[in-house]
């Protein structure tokens, strides 16, 4: 798995847009992880970092797609910038919601931007770590993929299978 970078930015060209903190609540009490076995939780917990996202841009459309984020406090706007017009707010992600899907959907860059109006707390995981988990522990990977697909597909009807296929394809293409 990847080495944690503490409070350092991913590279000098990307400003530090968040900082890590120690989680106030129990990992297993986060809805995405509720009811998972102790074994699965033990595999997942080291992969996730708690972070506070500063007011403003978390990542921009076109930035390297490295992390998937799970909002734990506050909210995050997802913005899409068409080629020929100003950015459009696509959705607002609230606690329990996930953003940064490009990191696990087989994309090399984020296809939208993420911004918050005030500091918010989130959990983040490297897409590469989830791919490695899925390769080494297929059962745990399948459980997490199903949970992730369910978390986004409840936004629209009958999408669970489509989202599950996209995520599965993204993870398997990069192994």
LOSENU-733786 format. One record per residue: residue in three letters; x, y, z of N, C-alpha, C, O in turn. Coordinates in steps of 0.02 Angstrom, whole numbers, padded with zeros to 5 digits, always signed. Layout:
N
ALAXYZXYZXYZXYZ...
//
This chain:
175
UNK+00042-00059+00000+00000+00000+00000+00044+00062+00000+00104+00059+00014UNK+00015+00118-00016+00055+00178-00021+00076+00203+00048+00043+00191+00098UNK+00131+00238+00048+00156+00268+00109+00118+00333+00122+00108+00372+00076UNK+00097+00344+00181+00060+00405+00199+00106+00465+00197+00165+00460+00215UNK+00080+00521+00175+00121+00580+00165+00113+00633+00219+00139+00688+00213UNK+00077+00617+00272+00069+00665+00327+00038+00729+00302-00013+00727+00268UNK+00068+00785+00319+00041+00850+00300+00072+00877+00236+00062+00936+00220UNK+00110+00836+00199+00143+00860+00139+00095+00858+00079+00055+00811+00074UNK+00100+00907+00034+00059+00904-00026+00083+00848-00071+00138+00822-00063UNK+00040+00828-00119+00057+00773-00164+00118+00791-00206+00159+00747-00219UNK+00125+00852-00226+00185+00876-00260+00187+00951-00252+00139+00982-00230UNK+00244+00980-00270+00251+01052-00261+00203+01092-00304+00186+01149-00285UNK+00179+01065-00360+00135+01103-00403+00063+01105-00378+00024+01146-00402UNK+00045+01063-00330-00022+01063-00303-00020+01090-00232+00013+01062-00188UNK-00056+01144-00221-00058+01174-00155-00090+01127-00105-00132+01086-00123UNK-00070+01132-00042-00101+01092+00011-00171+01119+00021-00181+01176+00043UNK-00220+01077+00006-00290+01098+00009-00327+01067+00067-00386+01078+00076UNK-00292+01027+00106-00323+00993+00162-00268+00974+00211-00209+00974+00193UNK-00287+00957+00272-00238+00929+00318-00270+00871+00355-00331+00867+00362UNK-00228+00827+00378-00253+00767+00411-00269+00782+00484-00239+00826+00515UNK-00315+00744+00512-00332+00749+00582-00348+00680+00607-00357+00633+00568UNK-00353+00673+00672-00372+00610+00701-00448+00607+00704-00480+00656+00725UNK-00476+00551+00684-00549+00546+00683-00578+00552+00753-00552+00523+00800UNK-00632+00591+00758-00666+00598+00822-00712+00539+00835-00721+00518+00893UNK-00743+00512+00782-00790+00458+00791-00758+00392+00770-00705+00391+00739UNK-00790+00337+00789-00763+00272+00771-00773+00259+00697-00825+00273+00668UNK-00721+00232+00667-00721+00215+00596-00782+00173+00578-00815+00186+00528UNK-00795+00122+00618-00849+00075+00602-00919+00107+00610-00968+00076+00589UNK-00924+00167+00639-00989+00201+00645-01005+00243+00584-01061+00269+00578UNK-00958+00250+00538-00971+00286+00476-01016+00241+00434-01001+00182+00424UNK-01072+00267+00408-01121+00225+00373-01093+00178+00320-01116+00121+00315UNK-01043+00199+00282-01014+00156+00231-00984+00092+00261-00981+00041+00227UNK-00962+00096+00323-00927+00040+00354-00969+00002+00406-00946-00048+00433UNK-01030+00026+00420-01072-00006+00471-01086-00078+00452-01103-00093+00394UNK-01081-00122+00501-01098-00192+00491-01045-00234+00457-01056-00293+00445UNK-00987-00205+00441-00934-00244+00411-00900-00287+00464-00899-00269+00523UNK-00874-00343+00444-00840-00388+00491-00777-00354+00517-00750-00309+00486UNK-00754-00378+00574-00692-00352+00604-00634-00361+00555-00590-00318+00550UNK-00633-00417+00521-00579-00432+00473-00579-00381+00416-00526-00356+00397UNK-00638-00366+00389-00643-00318+00334-00625-00248+00359-00589-00211+00324UNK-00648-00229+00418-00631-00164+00446-00556-00158+00457-00527-00105+00445UNK-00524-00212+00480-00452-00211+00491-00413-00201+00426-00360-00170+00426UNK-00440-00225+00370-00408-00214+00305-00419-00143+00280-00374-00114+00249UNK-00478-00115+00292-00496-00049+00265-00468+00009+00306-00444+00058+00277UNK-00471+00004+00371-00454+00061+00414-00386+00092+00398-00381+00154+00395UNK-00333+00053+00389-00268+00084+00375-00264+00121+00308-00219+00161+00297UNK-00311+00108+00264-00310+00139+00198-00338+00210+00198-00322+00250+00155UNK-00381+00225+00247-00416+00289+00249-00382+00338+00295-00361+00321+00350UNK-00376+00400+00272-00350+00455+00312-00407+00504+00325-00447+00518+00280UNK-00411+00529+00386-00459+00582+00401-00426+00648+00382-00366+00658+00395UNK-00463+00693+00351-00435+00758+00332-00488+00813+00338-00548+00800+00335UNK-00464+00873+00347-00507+00932+00345-00493+00967+00279-00436+00984+00265UNK-00545+00979+00240-00538+01015+00177-00551+01089+00191-00603+01107+00218UNK-00503+01130+00171-00509+01202+00182-00563+01232+00137-00581+01203+00085UNK-00588+01290+00157-00635+01326+00115-00604+01338+00047-00545+01357+00042UNK-00642+01327-00005-00617+01337-00073-00610+01271-00110-00644+01222-00093UNK-00567+01270-00159-00558+01213-00204-00520+01156-00168-00467+01167-00140UNK-00548+01095-00171-00515+01036-00144-00473+01006-00200-00414+00990-00190UNK-00503+00997-00258-00466+00980-00319-00504+01009-00378-00564+01022-00374UNK-00467+01018-00432-00497+01048-00492-00503+00996-00547-00465+00948-00551UNK-00552+01007-00589-00561+00965-00648-00494+00964-00685-00466+01017-00700UNK-00470+00904-00700-00406+00898-00735-00347+00882-00689-00294+00862-00712UNK-00356+00892-00623-00303+00872-00575-00295+00796-00575-00343+00761-00592UNK-00237+00770-00558-00229+00697-00553-00280+00667-00505-00288+00691-00449UNK-00314+00614-00527-00365+00581-00487-00332+00531-00440-00318+00474-00460UNK-00319+00552-00379-00282+00511-00332-00326+00484-00276-00324+00424-00261UNK-00367+00527-00246-00407+00507-00187-00482+00505-00201-00508+00544-00241UNK-00515+00459-00168-00588+00456-00162-00603+00484-00093-00568+00466-00045UNK-00653+00526-00086-00669+00559-00022-00738+00539+00002-00784+00528-00038UNK-00746+00533+00067-00809+00521+00101-00820+00578+00150-00782+00586+00197UNK-00872+00618+00139-00886+00676+00181-00912+00651+00249-00958+00611+00252UNK-00882+00676+00303-00906+00659+00370-00938+00718+00406-00981+00709+00448UNK-00918+00779+00389-00948+00841+00416-00946+00895+00363-00896+00901+00327UNK-00998+00935+00358-01001+00989+00310-01027+00964+00243-01061+00913+00239UNK-01012+01002+00190-01035+00982+00124-00985+01006+00071-00946+01051+00083UNK-00989+00975+00013-00943+00989-00042-00984+00997-00106-01027+00955-00121UNK-00970+01050-00143-01002+01060-00209-00960+01025-00262-00898+01030-00261UNK-00993+00991-00308-00960+00960-00365-00976+01004-00426-01035+01015-00442UNK-00924+01028-00459-00931+01075-00514-00903+01044-00578-00851+01011-00577UNK-00938+01057-00633-00914+01035-00698-00904+01096-00742-00949+01138-00746UNK-00847+01101-00775-00833+01158-00818-00835+01135-00891-00787+01105-00916UNK-00891+01150-00925-00893+01136-00997-00840+01178-01033-00819+01230-01008UNK-00821+01155-01091-00769+01189-01130-00787+01262-01144-00744+01306-01142UNK-00850+01275-01157-00870+01342-01182-00916+01381-01135-00951+01426-01158UNK-00916+01365-01071-00959+01403-01025-00930+01400-00954-00884+01362-00940UNK-00958+01441-00909-00934+01441-00841-00951+01375-00805-00993+01337-00828UNK-00917+01362-00748-00931+01300-00710-01004+01295-00689-01037+01345-00674UNK-01028+01233-00687-01097+01217-00667-01093+01176-00603-01054+01128-00600UNK-01132+01194-00552-01136+01152-00492-01180+01093-00508-01240+01100-00520UNK-01151+01033-00507-01187+00972-00524-01225+00944-00464-01282+00921-00472UNK-01195+00947-00405-01227+00920-00345-01191+00947-00284-01137+00975-00289UNK-01222+00937-00227-01192+00954-00163-01188+00890-00122-01239+00859-00109UNK-01128+00871-00103-01117+00809-00066-01118+00823+00008-01078+00864+00033UNK-01162+00790+00044-01172+00800+00116-01140+00743+00154-01115+00695+00123UNK-01139+00745+00221-01109+00691+00260-01136+00622+00240-01196+00612+00231UNK-01089+00576+00232-01105+00509+00209-01097+00502+00134-01094+00446+00108UNK-01094+00559+00098-01086+00558+00026-01013+00552+00005-00967+00564+00044UNK-01004+00532-00057-00937+00518-00083-00925+00561-00144-00970+00573-00184UNK-00862+00584-00152-00842+00621-00212-00771+00602-00230-00735+00572-00190UNK-00751+00619-00290-00685+00601-00314-00685+00532-00347-00634+00497-00346UNK-00742+00514-00376-00751+00447-00406-00699+00431-00459-00683+00372-00469UNK-00673+00481-00492-00624+00468-00545-00565+00427-00520-00534+00390-00558UNK-00548+00434-00456-00491+00399-00427-00500+00323-00428-00450+00286-00427UNK-00562+00299-00430-00573+00226-00432-00610+00204-00495-00622+00144-00504UNK-00628+00251-00538-00666+00233-00598-00621+00226-00659-00645+00226-00716UNK-00556+00220-00648-00510+00209-00703-00489+00272-00739-00460+00267-00794UNK-00501+00329-00711-00481+00393-00742-00414+00415-00713-00398+00400-00656UNK-00375+00451-00753-00311+00476-00728-00318+00546-00699-00276+00568-00659UNK-00371+00582-00719-00384+00649-00693-00456+00654-00669-00499+00616-00692UNK-00469+00700-00624-00538+00712-00601-00577+00744-00659-00552+00790-00692UNK-00637+00720-00670-00679+00746-00724-00723+00804-00702-00759+00833-00742UNK-00719+00821-00638-00755+00879-00611-00713+00907-00554-00663+00878-00534UNK-00734+00965-00529-00699+00997-00473-00739+00986-00409-00799+00972-00411UNK-00706+00993-00352-00739+00988-00287-00719+01050-00246-00660+01067-00242UNK-00769+01082-00217-00758+01143-00179-00803+01145-00118-00858+01118-00119UNK-00779+01177-00065-00823+01186-00007-00825+01260+00013-00775+01296+00005UNK-00882+01281+00039-00892+01351+00058-00863+01366+00126-00848+01423+00142UNK-00854+01314+00166-00822+01319+00231-00786+01253+00244-00799+01204+00210UNK-00741+01253+00292-00704+01192+00305-00751+01133+00317-00804+01141+00348UNK-00733+01076+00292-00772+01016+00304-00724+00959+00319-00665+00962+00303UNK-00750+00907+00350-00709+00848+00366-00728+00791+00320-00785+00783+00300UNK-00677+00752+00303-00688+00696+00258-00638+00640+00275-00589+00650+00311UNK-00652+00583+00247-00606+00527+00247-00583+00521+00175-00624+00530+00130UNK-00520+00505+00163-00498+00495+00095-00457+00431+00090-00426+00409+00138UNK-00459+00402+00031-00422+00340+00017-00394+00346-00054-00427+00371-00099UNK-00334+00322-00062-00304+00321-00129-00338+00268-00172-00349+00212-00149UNK-00354+00286-00233-00383+00237-00279-00336+00178-00288-00359+00121-00294UNK-00272+00191-00291-00223+00137-00299-00225+00088-00240-00214+00028-00250UNK-00238+00113-00180-00243+00069-00122-00305+00024-00126-00302-00034-00107UNK-00360+00052-00151-00421+00011-00160-00411-00042-00214-00436-00098-00207UNK-00376-00024-00267-00362-00074-00319-00318-00130-00291-00330-00189-00305UNK-00268-00112-00252-00224-00163-00222-00263-00207-00173-00254-00267-00171UNK-00307-00176-00133-00349-00214-00087-00392-00264-00125-00397-00322-00105UNK-00422-00242-00180-00465-00285-00220-00426-00344-00249-00453-00399-00255UNK-00364-00332-00268-00323-00385-00296-00302-00436-00243-00303-00496-00255UNK-00283-00411-00184-00258-00455-00131-00314-00488-00090-00306-00544-00066UNK-00370-00452-00082-00425-00476-00041-00490-00466-00080-00528-00419-00066UNK-00504-00509-00130-00562-00499-00174-00628-00494-00137-00671-00455-00157UNK-00638-00532-00084-00702-00528-00047-00712-00460-00017-00766-00430-00024UNK-00661-00433+00016-00666-00367+00046-00675-00314-00008-00714-00267+00000UNK-00640-00322-00064-00647-00276-00120-00717-00276-00148-00745-00223-00164UNK-00747-00335-00155-00816-00341-00180-00866-00307-00133-00911-00271-00155UNK-00857-00318-00068-00902-00287-00019-00897-00211-00024-00948-00177-00026UNK-00836-00185-00026-00828-00112-00030-00855-00085-00095-00888-00032-00095UNK-00843-00118-00151-00871-00096-00215-00947-00092-00213-00977-00044-00237UNK-00978-00144-00184-01051-00143-00178-01075-00084-00135-01124-00051-00152UNK-01040-00072-00080-01059-00016-00036-01051+00050-00072-01094+00094-00068UNK-00995+00059-00107-00983+00121-00144-01035+00131-00199-01061+00186-00207UNK-01050+00078-00235-01100+00082-00288-01168+00100-00260-01204+00141-00289UNK-01186+00071-00203-01250+00086-00171-01253+00158-00149-01305+00190-00154UNK-01197+00185-00124-01196+00253-00098-01209+00305-00153-01240+00356-00141UNK-01185+00291-00213-01197+00339-00268-01262+00323-00305-01295+00369-00329UNK-01280+00260-00310-01338+00242-00352-01404+00261-00320-01455+00264-00355UNK-01405+00275-00255-01468+00295-00225-01488+00365-00247-01543+00389-00230UNK-01445+00400-00284-01462+00465-00311-01508+00460-00371-01546+00506-00385UNK-01506+00404-00406-01552+00394-00462-01573+00321-00464-01538+00276-00441UNK-01632+00311-00493-01664+00245-00492-01628+00195-00538-01604+00213-00592UNK-01624+00132-00515-01597+00077-00555-01526+00087-00578-01507+00062-00631UNK-01485+00123-00540-01417+00136-00562-01366+00092-00529-01308+00091-00550UNK-01385+00055-00477-01336+00015-00440-01295-00029-00486-01233-00030-00481UNK-01326-00065-00531-01289-00111-00576-01243-00072-00622-01186-00093-00634UNK-01265-00015-00648-01223+00025-00692-01162+00052-00655-01106+00048-00680UNK-01173+00079-00596-01118+00107-00557-01070+00052-00536-01009+00061-00539UNK-01096-00005-00516-01055-00062-00496-01011-00084-00554-00952-00099-00544UNK-01038-00085-00614-01001-00105-00674-00945-00055-00689-00889-00075-00706UNK-00959+00010-00684-00910+00062-00696-00852+00055-00647-00794+00056-00667UNK-00868+00048-00582-00817+00042-00531-00776-00022-00540-00715-00021-00534UNK-00809-00076-00553-00776-00140-00564-00729-00136-00624-00672-00160-00620UNK-00753-00107-00678-00713-00100-00738-00651-00055-00725-00596-00070-00747UNK-00661+00000-00689-00606+00045-00672-00553+00012-00630-00494+00023-00641UNK-00573-00028-00582-00525-00062-00539-00489-00118-00577-00428-00125-00571UNK-00525-00157-00616-00494-00213-00652-00448-00189-00708-00400-00224-00725UNK-00463-00132-00739-00420-00107-00793-00352-00084-00770-00306-00080-00810UNK-00345-00068-00707-00282-00041-00683-00241-00092-00644-00189-00075-00618UNK-00265-00153-00640-00227-00205-00605-00175-00235-00650-00138-00279-00629
//
